[in-house]
Amino acid sequence: MNILVVTGRLAENAVRKSVRDEADVLVLGIEVAAFTTPALLRRSLPKKKYDLILISGLASGDFSGLETEINTPVPRGPKHAVDPGPVLSPAGSTEFSTKIPACELLKEKRKGSALERATELEDGSTSPQSIRDVKIGGNSRMKVMAEVVDAGHLSSNELTNRILYFVEEGADIIDLGLSLDTTEEEAGNAVNTARAATGVPLSIDTLDPCLINTALDSGIDIVLSLNSGNMNEVKEKIIKNCVSAVIIPDRSADIGSLFRNIDHARKIGITNIIADPVLEPAGHGLSESLNRFREFRKRDRTIPLFFGIGNVTELIDADSQGVNAILSAIAMEFNASILFTPEYSFKARGSVSELKSASIMMMLARDRNSAPKDLGIDLLTLKEKRGREFGKLPGNAIEARGSEKWHLDPAGCFKIEITDSKIQDGKFCQGKIIAKHNEKSITGETAKVVLDTIINMGLVSRLDHSAYLGRELMKAELALKFRRSYSQDDEF
C-alpha cells in the first residue's frame, strides 16, 4: 500500500524517524502541520499516485473536495509527530476517518476488539457456580464485588444511588455491608431496596447470624462471612435457598481453620462454597496472607477464591490504579474468582472501574499467555506508554518572569467549581465545570467549551484574565478526569 504522510517543517525529523520506510513523507512549506489546508496540499502533491494520504490529526479543514479531485482518501492521521509509525502497520485493514485522528480511532478499535474478545472468552468459560447468570470460578473472568458500607443505615434513596453508581462503574456483584448495630428490620429493608434497584447478584457482609438469616429470608444471593461461630445457625436457610457462602478462617492467620470450616460446611450440606484466606493490609501481614492464598491453591485448585483487594487499597497512601492492577495480577495467578472493594475512602474512588478493567486485562493476558500489556485496554492514567520528543532550550531564550501586579477585569470576576459525578433520577450524570459570573452560571465538561462560551458572551475583557481563566478551567477539567477535588487558585 502506497502511503503519503504530510507534515510541517518543525516535525519533519520526528515524522521521518517514526515512519522509516513504511511510507513517503511530504514536508509542506509551513512550520506546523495542523495548519495544512486543501489548497496548500494540492499545490504540493507529488506526481506519484498514492493509495492513502495522511494529514495531521489536528488539521481542521475540509478535504472532501480534494479527495474527489485526486480520487484518493485524505483522512486524519495521528495528532503527534511521533505516532505515524504505529498507525501505518494496520493501515491496510483500517478505515480511517476524516474527522477523528487516527491515533484515537485505532485506540478505540483496539479497545473494542479487546472487549469483544473478553466477552467471547466469558461466554465460552465454564464455572462451578453461577449466580443470577454471573459465573463464579473456573476459567471465567474474575468478578468485581463492590461493598456499600453500612448499607443498613442508609436511606432508600442513598442506598439505591450508591448501588446504581457501582453498577455503572462495572460492578458484577453488590455487597451490603452491615455495621454491628444494624437491626434485623434494617437488614431486610436494605436487601429489598437493593433488589429493587438492580438485578445483579447481592451479598450480605456480617458475622451476625440473625442478620444473615434475615437477609436469606429477603432473597440474598451470597453470604459473607461464615466460620465456626455462625455457620450452624444459618445453614438451614443457606441450604434451602441454594445460596453461595464465603467461608473464612476463625482467625485470619489460621489457614487450618479455613479448611476445617470448609469441610464442616460440606458435611452439613452447604455446597456452593467460596473460600477467603483473608488478604491483610500492607504492614499488617500482607506477604504472609499472600502465602496463605498460595498454600490454599496448592491444596485445593477448584474452590472459587475471594480476594479482598480493598483491604490493601484503602489502607495505603498510593494511587489506587497501580495497587489494584498489581493485586489483580496476583489474584489471577491464584486463579481467584472475586475481587472485592468498598471504594470507601476518597483516595480509593474509581476502584470498582479500575478492578473491572484489571479483571478484563488479566483474562486477556491469560488467553494470550502473555504479560498484561499491549492488550488494547489498560490502567495507564498519568504515566505514558510511549514518550514524545522533548524540546531543546534555545541559546537566546528569555527567562520568564511572572507579573506581580493584579488588575481587576472591568467585565467582572469568576468563581470556578466542579460538580461530582452522581446518580440523578436513576441515571448517571457526569461531573461538570461551573463558572459563575454575577448572576450567570456557565457549565460544561471541558475547559474549552466553557472558555469559548465566556468569550462569546463578552464576559472577559483583559488578556491576563483570559489566560488566568484558561489555566483554572483546565485544572478543573483535569480534576474531573482524575476524580480529584478542585479549589480555585490552589496548586493541582
C-alpha positions as CSV (number, residue, x, y, z in Angstrom):
1,M,0.0,0.0,0.0
2,N,1.5,3.4,-1.1
3,I,1.0,5.9,1.7
4,L,2.0,9.6,1.9
5,V,2.4,11.2,5.3
6,V,2.0,15.0,5.3
7,T,3.8,17.2,7.9
8,G,5.4,20.6,8.5
9,R,9.0,21.7,8.9
10,L,9.1,21.6,12.7
11,A,8.0,17.9,12.9
12,E,9.9,16.6,9.8
13,N,12.7,14.8,11.7
14,A,10.3,13.2,14.2
15,V,7.9,12.0,11.4
16,R,10.7,10.6,9.3
17,K,12.1,8.7,12.3
18,S,8.7,7.3,13.1
19,V,7.7,6.4,9.5
20,R,11.0,4.9,8.5
21,D,10.5,3.2,5.1
22,E,6.8,2.3,5.6
23,A,5.6,5.5,3.8
24,D,6.7,8.6,1.9
25,V,6.9,11.9,3.7
26,L,5.7,15.2,2.3
27,V,7.0,18.3,4.1
28,L,4.9,21.4,3.4
29,G,6.2,24.9,3.4
30,I,4.7,25.6,6.8
31,E,6.0,25.2,10.3
32,V,3.1,23.3,11.9
33,A,1.2,20.5,10.1
34,A,-2.0,21.4,11.9
35,F,-2.3,24.4,9.6
36,T,-2.5,22.3,6.4
37,T,-5.2,23.4,4.0
38,P,-6.6,21.6,1.0
39,A,-5.2,24.3,-1.4
40,L,-1.7,24.1,0.1
41,L,-1.7,20.3,0.0
42,R,-3.0,20.3,-3.6
43,R,-0.1,22.6,-4.8
44,S,2.5,20.5,-3.0
45,L,1.4,17.0,-4.0
46,P,4.0,14.9,-6.0
47,K,3.0,13.3,-9.3
48,K,3.2,9.8,-7.8
49,K,-0.1,8.1,-7.2
50,Y,-0.9,7.1,-3.6
51,D,-3.5,4.8,-2.0
52,L,-3.7,7.0,1.1
53,I,-2.6,10.5,2.2
54,L,-2.5,11.0,5.9
55,I,-2.7,14.6,7.1
56,S,-2.2,15.8,10.7
57,G,-4.9,14.7,13.1
58,L,-5.1,18.3,14.3
59,A,-5.8,19.7,10.8
60,S,-9.3,21.3,10.7
61,G,-10.0,21.9,7.0
62,D,-12.5,20.1,4.8
63,F,-10.5,17.9,2.4
64,S,-13.5,16.1,0.8
65,G,-13.3,18.2,-2.4
66,L,-9.6,17.3,-2.8
67,E,-10.3,13.6,-2.2
68,T,-12.8,13.7,-5.0
69,E,-10.4,15.6,-7.3
70,I,-7.4,13.3,-6.9
71,N,-9.5,10.1,-6.2
72,T,-7.5,9.4,-3.1
73,P,-8.6,9.2,0.6
74,V,-7.2,12.1,2.7
75,P,-8.1,11.1,6.3
76,R,-6.8,12.4,9.6
77,G,-3.5,10.8,10.7
78,P,-2.3,10.8,14.3
79,K,-2.2,14.1,16.3
80,H,1.5,13.9,17.2
81,A,4.6,13.6,15.1
82,V,6.0,10.5,16.8
83,D,2.8,8.5,16.2
84,P,2.7,7.9,12.4
85,G,4.7,4.6,12.6
86,P,2.3,2.7,14.9
87,V,-0.6,3.9,12.7
88,L,0.9,2.7,9.4
89,S,1.1,-1.0,10.3
90,P,-2.7,-1.6,10.5
91,A,-3.3,1.0,7.7
92,G,-4.3,-1.7,5.1
93,S,-7.1,-3.1,7.3
94,T,-8.3,0.2,8.9
95,E,-10.9,2.6,7.5
96,F,-9.5,5.9,8.7
97,S,-11.7,8.9,9.5
98,T,-11.9,12.4,8.0
99,K,-12.9,13.7,11.5
100,I,-11.3,11.6,14.2
101,P,-7.4,11.5,14.5
102,A,-6.0,8.0,13.5
103,C,-4.4,7.5,16.9
104,E,-7.7,7.9,18.7
105,L,-9.5,5.8,16.1
106,L,-7.1,2.9,16.4
107,K,-7.1,3.1,20.2
108,E,-10.9,2.8,20.3
109,K,-10.7,0.0,17.7
110,R,-8.2,-1.9,19.8
111,K,-10.2,-1.4,22.9
112,G,-13.4,-2.6,21.2
113,S,-11.6,-5.7,19.9
114,A,-10.2,-6.4,23.4
115,L,-13.7,-6.1,25.0
116,E,-15.2,-8.2,22.3
117,R,-12.6,-11.0,22.9
118,A,-13.2,-10.8,26.6
119,T,-16.9,-11.3,26.1
120,E,-16.2,-14.3,23.8
121,L,-14.0,-15.8,26.5
122,E,-16.5,-15.2,29.2
123,D,-19.3,-16.7,27.2
124,G,-17.2,-19.8,26.5
125,S,-16.0,-20.2,30.0
126,T,-17.1,-22.9,32.5
127,S,-17.5,-22.4,36.2
128,P,-18.6,-24.4,39.3
129,Q,-21.1,-21.7,40.3
130,S,-23.5,-19.4,38.6
131,I,-25.4,-16.7,40.5
132,R,-28.1,-14.9,38.5
133,D,-26.3,-15.9,35.3
134,V,-23.0,-14.5,36.7
135,K,-20.3,-17.1,36.5
136,I,-18.1,-17.6,39.6
137,G,-14.8,-19.5,39.4
138,G,-13.5,-21.9,36.8
139,N,-11.9,-20.1,33.9
140,S,-14.5,-17.3,33.9
141,R,-13.4,-13.7,34.4
142,M,-12.7,-12.5,37.9
143,K,-15.8,-10.7,39.1
144,V,-15.8,-7.3,40.9
145,M,-17.7,-7.1,44.1
146,A,-18.4,-3.6,45.4
147,E,-19.4,-3.1,49.0
148,V,-21.9,-0.5,50.1
149,V,-20.6,0.3,53.6
150,D,-23.1,0.5,56.4
151,A,-25.9,-0.2,54.0
152,G,-28.5,-0.8,56.8
153,H,-28.3,2.8,57.9
154,L,-28.6,4.4,54.5
155,S,-31.9,5.8,53.3
156,S,-33.6,4.0,50.5
157,N,-32.6,6.8,48.1
158,E,-29.0,6.9,49.3
159,L,-28.6,3.1,49.0
160,T,-30.2,3.0,45.6
161,N,-28.0,5.7,44.2
162,R,-24.9,4.1,45.7
163,I,-25.8,0.7,44.1
164,L,-26.6,2.3,40.7
165,Y,-23.2,4.2,40.8
166,F,-21.4,0.9,41.4
167,V,-23.2,-0.9,38.6
168,E,-22.5,2.0,36.3
169,E,-18.8,1.7,37.2
170,G,-18.8,-2.0,36.3
171,A,-19.6,-3.9,39.5
172,D,-20.6,-7.6,38.9
173,I,-21.9,-8.1,42.4
174,I,-23.2,-5.7,45.1
175,D,-22.3,-6.4,48.7
176,L,-24.3,-4.9,51.5
177,G,-22.0,-4.2,54.4
178,L,-23.8,-4.1,57.8
179,S,-22.5,-2.5,60.9
180,L,-22.7,-4.1,64.4
181,D,-25.7,-2.1,65.5
182,T,-27.8,-2.8,62.4
183,T,-31.2,-4.2,63.3
184,E,-32.9,-7.2,61.5
185,E,-35.5,-4.8,60.1
186,E,-32.9,-2.6,58.6
187,A,-31.0,-5.6,57.1
188,G,-34.2,-6.8,55.5
189,N,-35.1,-3.3,54.2
190,A,-31.6,-3.0,52.7
191,V,-31.8,-6.2,50.8
192,N,-35.3,-5.3,49.5
193,T,-34.1,-1.9,48.4
194,A,-31.1,-3.3,46.7
195,R,-33.1,-5.9,44.9
196,A,-35.5,-3.3,43.6
197,A,-32.5,-1.2,42.4
198,T,-30.6,-3.9,40.4
199,G,-30.7,-7.4,39.1
200,V,-27.0,-8.2,39.7
201,P,-26.2,-10.7,42.5
202,L,-26.4,-9.4,46.0
203,S,-24.3,-10.4,49.0
204,I,-24.6,-9.6,52.7
205,D,-21.5,-8.9,54.8
206,T,-21.9,-9.6,58.5
207,L,-20.9,-12.2,61.1
208,D,-24.3,-11.8,62.9
209,P,-26.3,-15.0,62.3
210,C,-29.6,-13.2,62.9
211,L,-28.9,-10.6,60.3
212,I,-27.7,-13.3,57.9
213,N,-31.0,-15.2,58.3
214,T,-33.0,-12.1,57.8
215,A,-31.1,-11.4,54.6
216,L,-31.6,-15.0,53.5
217,D,-35.4,-14.6,54.0
218,S,-35.2,-11.5,51.8
219,G,-33.6,-13.3,48.9
220,I,-29.9,-12.6,49.3
221,D,-27.6,-14.5,46.8
222,I,-24.3,-14.7,48.6
223,V,-23.4,-14.7,52.3
224,L,-20.2,-13.1,53.7
225,S,-18.7,-14.4,56.1
226,L,-19.2,-17.9,57.6
227,N,-17.0,-19.5,60.2
228,S,-17.4,-22.0,63.1
229,G,-19.1,-19.2,65.1
230,N,-22.2,-18.7,62.9
231,M,-22.3,-21.5,60.3
232,N,-24.7,-23.9,62.2
233,E,-27.2,-21.1,62.9
234,V,-27.6,-20.2,59.3
235,K,-27.1,-23.5,57.5
236,E,-30.7,-24.4,57.0
237,K,-31.7,-21.3,55.1
238,I,-28.5,-21.3,53.1
239,I,-29.1,-24.9,52.0
240,K,-32.8,-24.3,51.4
241,N,-32.2,-21.3,49.1
242,C,-29.0,-22.8,47.5
243,V,-27.1,-19.6,48.4
244,S,-23.4,-19.3,47.9
245,A,-21.3,-18.8,51.1
246,V,-17.9,-17.2,51.6
247,I,-16.1,-19.2,54.2
248,I,-13.4,-17.5,56.3
249,P,-10.9,-18.9,58.9
250,D,-11.7,-18.4,62.6
251,R,-8.5,-16.4,62.9
252,S,-7.1,-14.8,59.8
253,A,-3.6,-16.4,60.2
254,D,-5.0,-19.9,60.8
255,I,-5.4,-21.5,57.3
256,G,-6.0,-24.8,59.0
257,S,-9.3,-23.5,60.5
258,L,-10.3,-22.3,57.0
259,F,-10.0,-25.9,55.7
260,R,-11.8,-27.2,58.8
261,N,-14.7,-24.8,58.3
262,I,-14.9,-25.7,54.6
263,D,-15.0,-29.4,55.5
264,H,-17.7,-28.7,58.1
265,A,-19.8,-26.7,55.7
266,R,-19.8,-29.6,53.2
267,K,-20.7,-32.1,55.9
268,I,-23.8,-30.1,56.9
269,G,-24.9,-29.7,53.3
270,I,-23.6,-26.3,52.1
271,T,-22.4,-26.9,48.6
272,N,-21.8,-23.5,46.9
273,I,-18.6,-22.6,48.7
274,I,-16.2,-19.6,48.1
275,A,-13.0,-19.5,50.2
276,D,-11.5,-16.4,51.7
277,P,-8.0,-16.9,53.2
278,V,-8.2,-13.1,54.1
279,L,-5.9,-10.6,52.4
280,E,-4.2,-8.4,55.0
281,P,-3.2,-4.7,54.7
282,A,0.4,-3.8,53.9
283,G,2.4,-3.7,57.1
284,H,0.0,-6.0,58.9
285,G,0.8,-9.3,57.3
286,L,0.3,-8.7,53.5
287,S,3.1,-11.1,52.5
288,E,2.0,-13.8,54.9
289,S,-1.6,-13.6,53.7
290,L,-0.4,-14.0,50.1
291,N,1.4,-17.1,51.3
292,R,-1.9,-18.4,52.7
293,F,-3.5,-17.9,49.3
294,R,-0.7,-19.8,47.6
295,E,-0.9,-22.6,50.2
296,F,-4.7,-22.8,49.7
297,R,-4.3,-23.2,45.9
298,K,-1.7,-25.9,46.4
299,R,-4.1,-27.9,48.5
300,D,-7.3,-27.0,46.6
301,R,-7.4,-26.0,42.9
302,T,-11.2,-25.9,42.4
303,I,-13.0,-23.9,45.1
304,P,-13.6,-20.2,44.0
305,L,-11.4,-17.8,45.8
306,F,-12.4,-14.4,47.4
307,F,-9.7,-11.8,47.1
308,G,-10.3,-8.7,49.3
309,I,-8.2,-6.1,47.4
310,G,-9.9,-3.3,49.3
311,N,-8.2,-4.3,52.5
312,V,-4.9,-3.1,50.9
313,T,-6.1,-0.3,48.7
314,E,-8.0,1.5,51.4
315,L,-5.0,1.4,53.8
316,I,-2.1,2.7,51.7
317,D,-1.5,6.2,50.6
318,A,-0.8,5.3,46.9
319,D,-2.7,5.8,43.7
320,S,-5.3,3.0,43.5
321,Q,-4.8,2.2,39.8
322,G,-1.3,0.6,40.3
323,V,-2.3,-1.1,43.6
324,N,-5.5,-2.6,42.0
325,A,-3.6,-3.6,38.9
326,I,-0.8,-5.5,40.6
327,L,-3.1,-7.2,43.1
328,S,-5.4,-8.2,40.3
329,A,-2.4,-9.8,38.6
330,I,-1.5,-11.7,41.7
331,A,-5.2,-12.7,42.1
332,M,-5.1,-14.1,38.6
333,E,-2.1,-16.2,39.4
334,F,-4.0,-17.7,42.3
335,N,-7.0,-18.2,40.0
336,A,-9.1,-16.0,42.2
337,S,-12.8,-15.5,41.4
338,I,-14.0,-12.4,43.2
339,L,-12.1,-9.1,43.5
340,F,-13.6,-7.1,46.5
341,T,-13.5,-3.4,47.2
342,P,-15.6,-1.0,49.2
343,E,-14.3,2.1,47.4
344,Y,-14.8,3.8,50.8
345,S,-12.1,6.4,51.2
346,F,-11.8,9.4,48.8
347,K,-8.4,8.2,47.6
348,A,-9.9,4.9,46.5
349,R,-12.6,6.4,44.4
350,G,-12.7,4.7,41.0
351,S,-11.5,1.3,42.3
352,V,-14.6,-0.5,41.0
353,S,-13.9,0.7,37.5
354,E,-10.2,0.0,37.8
355,L,-10.8,-3.5,39.1
356,K,-13.2,-4.2,36.2
357,S,-10.6,-3.1,33.7
358,A,-7.9,-5.1,35.5
359,S,-10.1,-8.2,35.5
360,I,-10.5,-8.0,31.8
361,M,-6.8,-7.3,31.3
362,M,-5.9,-10.4,33.3
363,M,-8.4,-12.6,31.4
364,L,-6.9,-11.4,28.0
365,A,-3.4,-11.9,29.3
366,R,-4.2,-15.4,30.4
367,D,-5.8,-16.1,27.0
368,R,-2.6,-14.9,25.2
369,N,-0.3,-16.5,27.7
370,S,1.5,-13.1,28.0
371,A,2.1,-10.3,30.4
372,P,-0.8,-7.9,30.8
373,K,0.4,-5.3,28.3
374,D,-0.4,-4.3,24.7
375,L,-3.9,-5.7,25.2
376,G,-6.0,-2.8,23.9
377,I,-7.2,-1.9,27.4
378,D,-5.0,-0.6,30.2
379,L,-4.9,1.3,33.5
380,L,-2.4,4.0,32.4
381,T,-3.7,7.3,33.7
382,L,-0.7,9.6,34.4
383,K,2.2,7.5,33.0
384,E,2.8,7.3,29.2
385,K,3.2,4.1,27.3
386,R,5.2,5.8,24.6
387,G,7.1,9.1,25.2
388,R,7.4,12.0,22.8
389,E,10.5,14.1,22.0
390,F,11.4,16.9,24.3
391,G,12.2,20.3,23.0
392,K,15.7,21.8,23.1
393,L,16.4,25.0,25.1
394,P,17.3,27.8,22.6
395,G,20.5,29.7,23.4
396,N,18.8,33.0,23.2
397,A,15.8,32.0,25.4
398,I,14.3,34.8,27.6
399,E,13.8,33.7,31.2
400,A,10.1,34.1,32.0
401,R,9.0,36.3,35.0
402,G,5.6,36.4,36.4
403,S,3.8,39.8,36.9
404,E,3.5,40.9,40.5
405,K,0.6,43.2,39.7
406,W,-3.1,42.2,39.6
407,H,-5.7,44.1,37.7
408,L,-9.5,43.6,38.2
409,D,-11.3,42.9,34.9
410,P,-14.0,45.5,34.3
411,A,-16.1,42.7,32.9
412,G,-16.2,41.0,36.3
413,C,-14.7,38.0,38.2
414,F,-15.5,34.3,38.0
415,K,-15.9,31.7,40.7
416,I,-14.9,28.3,39.4
417,E,-16.1,25.0,40.9
418,I,-16.8,21.4,39.7
419,T,-19.7,19.1,40.5
420,D,-19.3,15.4,41.4
421,S,-20.4,12.6,39.2
422,K,-23.6,11.3,40.6
423,I,-26.8,9.3,40.1
424,Q,-29.7,11.6,39.5
425,D,-33.3,10.3,38.8
426,G,-31.8,6.9,38.2
427,K,-29.3,8.0,35.6
428,F,-25.5,8.5,35.9
429,C,-24.6,12.2,35.5
430,Q,-21.0,13.2,34.6
431,G,-19.4,15.9,36.8
432,K,-19.2,19.3,35.2
433,I,-17.2,22.6,35.5
434,I,-19.2,25.6,36.8
435,A,-18.0,29.1,36.0
436,K,-20.1,31.6,38.0
437,H,-20.2,35.3,36.8
438,N,-22.5,37.6,38.7
439,E,-26.0,36.1,38.1
440,K,-24.8,33.9,35.3
441,S,-23.5,30.3,35.6
442,I,-21.8,28.5,32.7
443,T,-21.4,24.8,32.8
444,G,-19.6,22.3,30.6
445,E,-17.4,19.2,30.7
446,T,-14.3,20.7,29.2
447,A,-12.3,23.9,29.7
448,K,-12.5,24.7,26.0
449,V,-16.3,24.8,25.8
450,V,-16.6,26.9,29.0
451,L,-14.0,29.4,28.0
452,D,-15.4,29.7,24.4
453,T,-18.8,30.5,25.9
454,I,-17.3,33.1,28.2
455,I,-15.5,34.8,25.3
456,N,-18.6,34.6,23.1
457,M,-20.7,36.2,25.8
458,G,-18.2,39.0,26.2
459,L,-17.7,38.2,29.9
460,V,-13.9,38.7,29.8
461,S,-12.1,41.8,28.6
462,R,-8.5,41.5,29.7
463,L,-5.8,39.2,28.2
464,D,-4.4,38.4,31.6
465,H,-7.8,37.5,32.9
466,S,-8.4,35.2,29.8
467,A,-5.1,33.5,30.4
468,Y,-6.0,33.0,34.1
469,L,-9.4,31.5,33.3
470,G,-7.7,29.1,30.8
471,R,-5.4,27.9,33.5
472,E,-8.0,27.5,36.1
473,L,-10.6,25.9,33.8
474,M,-8.0,23.3,32.6
475,K,-7.2,22.5,36.2
476,A,-10.9,21.9,36.8
477,E,-11.1,19.7,33.8
478,L,-8.2,17.6,34.9
479,A,-9.7,17.3,38.4
480,L,-12.8,15.9,36.8
481,K,-10.8,13.5,34.7
482,F,-8.7,12.2,37.6
483,R,-11.5,12.2,40.1
484,R,-10.0,14.8,42.3
485,S,-11.5,17.7,44.2
486,Y,-10.8,21.2,42.9
487,S,-10.3,24.5,44.7
488,Q,-9.7,27.7,42.7
489,D,-6.2,29.2,42.9
490,D,-4.8,26.1,44.7
491,E,-2.0,24.1,43.1
492,F,-3.2,21.0,41.2
